[in-house]
Amino acid sequence: MLALSRKVNESIMIGNNIEITVLEVKGDQVKLGINAPKSIPIHRKEIYVQIQESNKEAAEATINDEILKKLFQ
């Protein structure tokens, strides 16, 4: 993991087209601004994990449905 120190209004670049800017620091919270192409999904990690779990469950359900269909053909 790369750890960088930034002050308010300072940014870091990820690749050529993603810029992350520190907008505000208040107590133990940091507000970040992310400028990236619309084609790049951006989620908080806890939401990303939920999406991944839902996708996995949906894929497993699809596989189970396909197995059931084959059994009853």
LOLO-932851 format. One record per atom (N, C-alpha, C): atom name; chain; residue number from 1; x, y, z; residue in three letters. Coordinates in nm, 4 decimals. Layout:
! LOLO-932851
node name->CA chain->A resi->NUM east->X north->Y up->Z resn->ala
...
! end
This chain:
! LOLO-932851
node name->N chain->A resi->1 east->0.0848 north->-0.1179 up->0.0000 resn->met
node name->CA chain->A resi->1 east->0.0000 north->0.0000 up->0.0000 resn->met
node name->C chain->A resi->1 east->0.0891 north->0.1237 up->0.0000 resn->met
node name->N chain->A resi->2 east->0.0520 north->0.2171 up->-0.0837 resn->leu
node name->CA chain->A resi->2 east->0.1214 north->0.3458 up->-0.0884 resn->leu
node name->C chain->A resi->2 east->0.0487 north->0.4417 up->0.0051 resn->leu
node name->N chain->A resi->3 east->0.1198 north->0.5053 up->0.0970 resn->ala
node name->CA chain->A resi->3 east->0.0599 north->0.6037 up->0.1867 resn->ala
node name->C chain->A resi->3 east->0.1156 north->0.7412 up->0.1532 resn->ala
node name->N chain->A resi->4 east->0.0259 north->0.8349 up->0.1277 resn->leu
node name->CA chain->A resi->4 east->0.0663 north->0.9706 up->0.0914 resn->leu
node name->C chain->A resi->4 east->0.0044 north->1.0705 up->0.1888 resn->leu
node name->N chain->A resi->5 east->0.0758 north->1.1766 up->0.2161 resn->ser
node name->CA chain->A resi->5 east->0.0217 north->1.2859 up->0.2977 resn->ser
node name->C chain->A resi->5 east->-0.0214 north->1.3977 up->0.2043 resn->ser
node name->N chain->A resi->6 east->-0.1398 north->1.4509 up->0.2268 resn->arg
node name->CA chain->A resi->6 east->-0.1924 north->1.5608 up->0.1471 resn->arg
node name->C chain->A resi->6 east->-0.2622 north->1.6575 up->0.2405 resn->arg
node name->N chain->A resi->7 east->-0.2608 north->1.7833 up->0.2050 resn->lys
node name->CA chain->A resi->7 east->-0.3333 north->1.8862 up->0.2791 resn->lys
node name->C chain->A resi->7 east->-0.4605 north->1.9205 up->0.2021 resn->lys
node name->N chain->A resi->8 east->-0.5491 north->1.9981 up->0.2659 resn->val
node name->CA chain->A resi->8 east->-0.6721 north->2.0404 up->0.2007 resn->val
node name->C chain->A resi->8 east->-0.6380 north->2.1096 up->0.0686 resn->val
node name->N chain->A resi->9 east->-0.7137 north->2.0768 up->-0.0344 resn->asn
node name->CA chain->A resi->9 east->-0.6985 north->2.1267 up->-0.1716 resn->asn
node name->C chain->A resi->9 east->-0.5797 north->2.0680 up->-0.2457 resn->asn
node name->N chain->A resi->10 east->-0.5095 north->1.9731 up->-0.1874 resn->glu
node name->CA chain->A resi->10 east->-0.4036 north->1.9022 up->-0.2592 resn->glu
node name->C chain->A resi->10 east->-0.4601 north->1.7725 up->-0.3146 resn->glu
node name->N chain->A resi->11 east->-0.4015 north->1.7267 up->-0.4236 resn->ser
node name->CA chain->A resi->11 east->-0.4545 north->1.6101 up->-0.4948 resn->ser
node name->C chain->A resi->11 east->-0.3487 north->1.5042 up->-0.5162 resn->ser
node name->N chain->A resi->12 east->-0.3973 north->1.3864 up->-0.5544 resn->ile
node name->CA chain->A resi->12 east->-0.3106 north->1.2818 up->-0.6081 resn->ile
node name->C chain->A resi->12 east->-0.3730 north->1.2376 up->-0.7400 resn->ile
node name->N chain->A resi->13 east->-0.2919 north->1.1883 up->-0.8289 resn->met
node name->CA chain->A resi->13 east->-0.3388 north->1.1381 up->-0.9577 resn->met
node name->C chain->A resi->13 east->-0.3210 north->0.9880 up->-0.9617 resn->met
node name->N chain->A resi->14 east->-0.4201 north->0.9189 up->-1.0143 resn->ile
node name->CA chain->A resi->14 east->-0.4113 north->0.7756 up->-1.0384 resn->ile
node name->C chain->A resi->14 east->-0.4207 north->0.7592 up->-1.1891 resn->ile
node name->N chain->A resi->15 east->-0.3127 north->0.7150 up->-1.2488 resn->gly
node name->CA chain->A resi->15 east->-0.3082 north->0.7085 up->-1.3944 resn->gly
node name->C chain->A resi->15 east->-0.3162 north->0.8494 up->-1.4519 resn->gly
node name->N chain->A resi->16 east->-0.3695 north->0.8586 up->-1.5725 resn->asn
node name->CA chain->A resi->16 east->-0.3786 north->0.9881 up->-1.6393 resn->asn
node name->C chain->A resi->16 east->-0.5121 north->1.0583 up->-1.6203 resn->asn
node name->N chain->A resi->17 east->-0.6124 north->0.9869 up->-1.5667 resn->asn
node name->CA chain->A resi->17 east->-0.7447 north->1.0472 up->-1.5695 resn->asn
node name->C chain->A resi->17 east->-0.8258 north->1.0356 up->-1.4401 resn->asn
node name->N chain->A resi->18 east->-0.7621 north->1.0009 up->-1.3296 resn->ile
node name->CA chain->A resi->18 east->-0.8332 north->0.9973 up->-1.2012 resn->ile
node name->C chain->A resi->18 east->-0.7585 north->1.0882 up->-1.1040 resn->ile
node name->N chain->A resi->19 east->-0.8309 north->1.1886 up->-1.0549 resn->glu
node name->CA chain->A resi->19 east->-0.7723 north->1.2834 up->-0.9593 resn->glu
node name->C chain->A resi->19 east->-0.8525 north->1.2765 up->-0.8297 resn->glu
node name->N chain->A resi->20 east->-0.7824 north->1.2599 up->-0.7189 resn->ile
node name->CA chain->A resi->20 east->-0.8450 north->1.2576 up->-0.5869 resn->ile
node name->C chain->A resi->20 east->-0.7930 north->1.3781 up->-0.5096 resn->ile
node name->N chain->A resi->21 east->-0.8869 north->1.4616 up->-0.4632 resn->thr
node name->CA chain->A resi->21 east->-0.8522 north->1.5852 up->-0.3946 resn->thr
node name->C chain->A resi->21 east->-0.9061 north->1.5817 up->-0.2524 resn->thr
node name->N chain->A resi->22 east->-0.8243 north->1.6238 up->-0.1575 resn->val
node name->CA chain->A resi->22 east->-0.8694 north->1.6390 up->-0.0184 resn->val
node name->C chain->A resi->22 east->-0.9485 north->1.7696 up->-0.0123 resn->val
node name->N chain->A resi->23 east->-1.0785 north->1.7593 up->0.0169 resn->leu
node name->CA chain->A resi->23 east->-1.1637 north->1.8774 up->0.0216 resn->leu
node name->C chain->A resi->23 east->-1.1729 north->1.9372 up->0.1609 resn->leu
node name->N chain->A resi->24 east->-1.1735 north->1.8492 up->0.2625 resn->glu
node name->CA chain->A resi->24 east->-1.1947 north->1.8975 up->0.3982 resn->glu
node name->C chain->A resi->24 east->-1.1468 north->1.7924 up->0.4972 resn->glu
node name->N chain->A resi->25 east->-1.0905 north->1.8389 up->0.6084 resn->val
node name->CA chain->A resi->25 east->-1.0557 north->1.7507 up->0.7191 resn->val
node name->C chain->A resi->25 east->-1.1238 north->1.8084 up->0.8425 resn->val
node name->N chain->A resi->26 east->-1.2096 north->1.7262 up->0.9029 resn->lys
node name->CA chain->A resi->26 east->-1.2867 north->1.7721 up->1.0195 resn->lys
node name->C chain->A resi->26 east->-1.2830 north->1.6610 up->1.1229 resn->lys
node name->N chain->A resi->27 east->-1.2064 north->1.6801 up->1.2292 resn->gly
node name->CA chain->A resi->27 east->-1.1934 north->1.5756 up->1.3309 resn->gly
node name->C chain->A resi->27 east->-1.1315 north->1.4517 up->1.2708 resn->gly
node name->N chain->A resi->28 east->-1.2030 north->1.3375 up->1.2826 resn->asp
node name->CA chain->A resi->28 east->-1.1479 north->1.2130 up->1.2285 resn->asp
node name->C chain->A resi->28 east->-1.2057 north->1.1799 up->1.0908 resn->asp
node name->N chain->A resi->29 east->-1.2724 north->1.2763 up->1.0272 resn->gln
node name->CA chain->A resi->29 east->-1.3266 north->1.2544 up->0.8933 resn->gln
node name->C chain->A resi->29 east->-1.2500 north->1.3347 up->0.7896 resn->gln
node name->N chain->A resi->30 east->-1.2328 north->1.2728 up->0.6741 resn->val
node name->CA chain->A resi->30 east->-1.1679 north->1.3380 up->0.5607 resn->val
node name->C chain->A resi->30 east->-1.2669 north->1.3341 up->0.4454 resn->val
node name->N chain->A resi->31 east->-1.2942 north->1.4484 up->0.3852 resn->lys
node name->CA chain->A resi->31 east->-1.3835 north->1.4540 up->0.2699 resn->lys
node name->C chain->A resi->31 east->-1.2974 north->1.4608 up->0.1439 resn->lys
node name->N chain->A resi->32 east->-1.3217 north->1.3638 up->0.0537 resn->leu
node name->CA chain->A resi->32 east->-1.2444 north->1.3537 up->-0.0694 resn->leu
node name->C chain->A resi->32 east->-1.3323 north->1.3868 up->-0.1888 resn->leu
node name->N chain->A resi->33 east->-1.2732 north->1.4484 up->-0.2880 resn->gly
node name->CA chain->A resi->33 east->-1.3390 north->1.4694 up->-0.4166 resn->gly
node name->C chain->A resi->33 east->-1.2690 north->1.3819 up->-0.5190 resn->gly
node name->N chain->A resi->34 east->-1.3471 north->1.3142 up->-0.6021 resn->ile
node name->CA chain->A resi->34 east->-1.2902 north->1.2234 up->-0.7010 resn->ile
node name->C chain->A resi->34 east->-1.3357 north->1.2679 up->-0.8385 resn->ile
node name->N chain->A resi->35 east->-1.2400 north->1.2953 up->-0.9241 resn->asn
node name->CA chain->A resi->35 east->-1.2680 north->1.3334 up->-1.0616 resn->asn
node name->C chain->A resi->35 east->-1.2181 north->1.2200 up->-1.1498 resn->asn
node name->N chain->A resi->36 east->-1.3135 north->1.1488 up->-1.2120 resn->ala
node name->CA chain->A resi->36 east->-1.2786 north->1.0336 up->-1.2945 resn->ala
node name->C chain->A resi->36 east->-1.3793 north->1.0233 up->-1.4085 resn->ala
node name->N chain->A resi->37 east->-1.3425 north->0.9526 up->-1.5147 resn->pro
node name->CA chain->A resi->37 east->-1.4383 north->0.9324 up->-1.6237 resn->pro
node name->C chain->A resi->37 east->-1.5630 north->0.8599 up->-1.5730 resn->pro
node name->N chain->A resi->38 east->-1.6780 north->0.8911 up->-1.6333 resn->lys
node name->CA chain->A resi->38 east->-1.8042 north->0.8283 up->-1.5916 resn->lys
node name->C chain->A resi->38 east->-1.8023 north->0.6782 up->-1.6122 resn->lys
node name->N chain->A resi->39 east->-1.7150 north->0.6292 up->-1.6983 resn->ser
node name->CA chain->A resi->39 east->-1.7089 north->0.4852 up->-1.7253 resn->ser
node name->C chain->A resi->39 east->-1.6420 north->0.4070 up->-1.6125 resn->ser
node name->N chain->A resi->40 east->-1.5827 north->0.4766 up->-1.5165 resn->ile
node name->CA chain->A resi->40 east->-1.5159 north->0.4105 up->-1.4043 resn->ile
node name->C chain->A resi->40 east->-1.6075 north->0.4157 up->-1.2824 resn->ile
node name->N chain->A resi->41 east->-1.6564 north->0.2987 up->-1.2365 resn->pro
node name->CA chain->A resi->41 east->-1.7436 north->0.2998 up->-1.1188 resn->pro
node name->C chain->A resi->41 east->-1.6646 north->0.3351 up->-0.9926 resn->pro
node name->N chain->A resi->42 east->-1.7266 north->0.4152 up->-0.9069 resn->ile
node name->CA chain->A resi->42 east->-1.6634 north->0.4557 up->-0.7810 resn->ile
node name->C chain->A resi->42 east->-1.7634 north->0.4274 up->-0.6688 resn->ile
node name->N chain->A resi->43 east->-1.7222 north->0.3474 up->-0.5716 resn->his
node name->CA chain->A resi->43 east->-1.8085 north->0.3110 up->-0.4596 resn->his
node name->C chain->A resi->43 east->-1.7286 north->0.3165 up->-0.3294 resn->his
node name->N chain->A resi->44 east->-1.7994 north->0.3428 up->-0.2194 resn->arg
node name->CA chain->A resi->44 east->-1.7371 north->0.3211 up->-0.0887 resn->arg
node name->C chain->A resi->44 east->-1.7132 north->0.1717 up->-0.0767 resn->arg
node name->N chain->A resi->45 east->-1.6100 north->0.1327 up->-0.0023 resn->lys
node name->CA chain->A resi->45 east->-1.5728 north->-0.0084 up->0.0023 resn->lys
node name->C chain->A resi->45 east->-1.6861 north->-0.0967 up->0.0535 resn->lys
node name->N chain->A resi->46 east->-1.7593 north->-0.0525 up->0.1564 resn->glu
node name->CA chain->A resi->46 east->-1.8646 north->-0.1375 up->0.2102 resn->glu
node name->C chain->A resi->46 east->-1.9752 north->-0.1607 up->0.1064 resn->glu
node name->N chain->A resi->47 east->-2.0008 north->-0.0634 up->0.0209 resn->ile
node name->CA chain->A resi->47 east->-2.0986 north->-0.0805 up->-0.0869 resn->ile
node name->C chain->A resi->47 east->-2.0421 north->-0.1736 up->-0.1936 resn->ile
node name->N chain->A resi->48 east->-1.9150 north->-0.1566 up->-0.2256 resn->tyr
node name->CA chain->A resi->48 east->-1.8493 north->-0.2431 up->-0.3240 resn->tyr
node name->C chain->A resi->48 east->-1.8563 north->-0.3897 up->-0.2805 resn->tyr
node name->N chain->A resi->49 east->-1.8312 north->-0.4159 up->-0.1526 resn->val
node name->CA chain->A resi->49 east->-1.8358 north->-0.5525 up->-0.1002 resn->val
node name->C chain->A resi->49 east->-1.9780 north->-0.6080 up->-0.1120 resn->val
node name->N chain->A resi->50 east->-2.0793 north->-0.5273 up->-0.0810 resn->gln
node name->CA chain->A resi->50 east->-2.2180 north->-0.5721 up->-0.0944 resn->gln
node name->C chain->A resi->50 east->-2.2517 north->-0.6063 up->-0.2397 resn->gln
node name->N chain->A resi->51 east->-2.2052 north->-0.5244 up->-0.3320 resn->ile
node name->CA chain->A resi->51 east->-2.2290 north->-0.5501 up->-0.4745 resn->ile
node name->C chain->A resi->51 east->-2.1649 north->-0.6824 up->-0.5144 resn->ile
node name->N chain->A resi->52 east->-2.0413 north->-0.7050 up->-0.4708 resn->gln
node name->CA chain->A resi->52 east->-1.9719 north->-0.8289 up->-0.5048 resn->gln
node name->C chain->A resi->52 east->-2.0452 north->-0.9506 up->-0.4486 resn->gln
node name->N chain->A resi->53 east->-2.0928 north->-0.9407 up->-0.3247 resn->glu
node name->CA chain->A resi->53 east->-2.1659 north->-1.0515 up->-0.2629 resn->glu
node name->C chain->A resi->53 east->-2.2971 north->-1.0781 up->-0.3378 resn->glu
node name->N chain->A resi->54 east->-2.3675 north->-0.9717 up->-0.3747 resn->ser
node name->CA chain->A resi->54 east->-2.4923 north->-0.9876 up->-0.4503 resn->ser
node name->C chain->A resi->54 east->-2.4664 north->-1.0516 up->-0.5858 resn->ser
node name->N chain->A resi->55 east->-2.3600 north->-1.0092 up->-0.6525 resn->asn
node name->CA chain->A resi->55 east->-2.3251 north->-1.0674 up->-0.7827 resn->asn
node name->C chain->A resi->55 east->-2.2928 north->-1.2156 up->-0.7688 resn->asn
node name->N chain->A resi->56 east->-2.2212 north->-1.2504 up->-0.6624 resn->lys
node name->CA chain->A resi->56 east->-2.1859 north->-1.3906 up->-0.6396 resn->lys
node name->C chain->A resi->56 east->-2.3113 north->-1.4737 up->-0.6141 resn->lys
node name->N chain->A resi->57 east->-2.4022 north->-1.4218 up->-0.5311 resn->glu
node name->CA chain->A resi->57 east->-2.5274 north->-1.4927 up->-0.5034 resn->glu
node name->C chain->A resi->57 east->-2.6106 north->-1.5089 up->-0.6304 resn->glu
node name->N chain->A resi->58 east->-2.6161 north->-1.4056 up->-0.7114 resn->ala
node name->CA chain->A resi->58 east->-2.6932 north->-1.4122 up->-0.8358 resn->ala
node name->C chain->A resi->58 east->-2.6332 north->-1.5142 up->-0.9315 resn->ala
node name->N chain->A resi->59 east->-2.5009 north->-1.5186 up->-0.9386 resn->ala
node name->CA chain->A resi->59 east->-2.4338 north->-1.6150 up->-1.0269 resn->ala
node name->C chain->A resi->59 east->-2.4608 north->-1.7574 up->-0.9790 resn->ala
node name->N chain->A resi->60 east->-2.4565 north->-1.7785 up->-0.8477 resn->glu
node name->CA chain->A resi->60 east->-2.4838 north->-1.9118 up->-0.7931 resn->glu
node name->C chain->A resi->60 east->-2.6289 north->-1.9523 up->-0.8182 resn->glu
node name->N chain->A resi->61 east->-2.7215 north->-1.8574 up->-0.8060 resn->ala
node name->CA chain->A resi->61 east->-2.8628 north->-1.8866 up->-0.8313 resn->ala
node name->C chain->A resi->61 east->-2.8835 north->-1.9226 up->-0.9778 resn->ala
node name->N chain->A resi->62 east->-2.8153 north->-1.8522 up->-1.0675 resn->thr
node name->CA chain->A resi->62 east->-2.8262 north->-1.8806 up->-1.2104 resn->thr
node name->C chain->A resi->62 east->-2.7747 north->-2.0204 up->-1.2404 resn->thr
node name->N chain->A resi->63 east->-2.6632 north->-2.0565 up->-1.1807 resn->ile
node name->CA chain->A resi->63 east->-2.6059 north->-2.1901 up->-1.2018 resn->ile
node name->C chain->A resi->63 east->-2.7038 north->-2.2953 up->-1.1503 resn->ile
node name->N chain->A resi->64 east->-2.7619 north->-2.2738 up->-1.0316 resn->asn
node name->CA chain->A resi->64 east->-2.8581 north->-2.3690 up->-0.9754 resn->asn
node name->C chain->A resi->64 east->-2.9819 north->-2.3804 up->-1.0640 resn->asn
node name->N chain->A resi->65 east->-3.0306 north->-2.2700 up->-1.1191 resn->asp
node name->CA chain->A resi->65 east->-3.1454 north->-2.2732 up->-1.2089 resn->asp
node name->C chain->A resi->65 east->-3.1138 north->-2.3545 up->-1.3338 resn->asp
node name->N chain->A resi->66 east->-2.9944 north->-2.3365 up->-1.3879 resn->glu
node name->CA chain->A resi->66 east->-2.9555 north->-2.4095 up->-1.5083 resn->glu
node name->C chain->A resi->66 east->-2.9453 north->-2.5594 up->-1.4801 resn->glu
node name->N chain->A resi->67 east->-2.8936 north->-2.5957 up->-1.3636 resn->ile
node name->CA chain->A resi->67 east->-2.8831 north->-2.7374 up->-1.3261 resn->ile
node name->C chain->A resi->67 east->-3.0226 north->-2.7969 up->-1.3130 resn->ile
node name->N chain->A resi->68 east->-3.1151 north->-2.7252 up->-1.2485 resn->leu
node name->CA chain->A resi->68 east->-3.2521 north->-2.7739 up->-1.2319 resn->leu
node name->C chain->A resi->68 east->-3.3213 north->-2.7919 up->-1.3680 resn->leu
node name->N chain->A resi->69 east->-3.3028 north->-2.6968 up->-1.4570 resn->lys
node name->CA chain->A resi->69 east->-3.3634 north->-2.7077 up->-1.5900 resn->lys
node name->C chain->A resi->69 east->-3.3136 north->-2.8305 up->-1.6635 resn->lys
node name->N chain->A resi->70 east->-3.1841 north->-2.8581 up->-1.6523 resn->lys
node name->CA chain->A resi->70 east->-3.1271 north->-2.9755 up->-1.7200 resn->lys
node name->C chain->A resi->70 east->-3.1818 north->-3.1051 up->-1.6591 resn->lys
node name->N chain->A resi->71 east->-3.2045 north->-3.1056 up->-1.5289 resn->leu
node name->CA chain->A resi->71 east->-3.2559 north->-3.2253 up->-1.4629 resn->leu
node name->C chain->A resi->71 east->-3.3973 north->-3.2586 up->-1.5080 resn->leu
node name->N chain->A resi->72 east->-3.4765 north->-3.1551 up->-1.5356 resn->phe
node name->CA chain->A resi->72 east->-3.6172 north->-3.1777 up->-1.5709 resn->phe
node name->C chain->A resi->72 east->-3.6443 north->-3.1756 up->-1.7203 resn->phe
node name->N chain->A resi->73 east->-3.5418 north->-3.1796 up->-1.8016 resn->gln
node name->CA chain->A resi->73 east->-3.5600 north->-3.1836 up->-1.9474 resn->gln
node name->C chain->A resi->73 east->-3.5830 north->-3.3250 up->-1.9944 resn->gln
! end
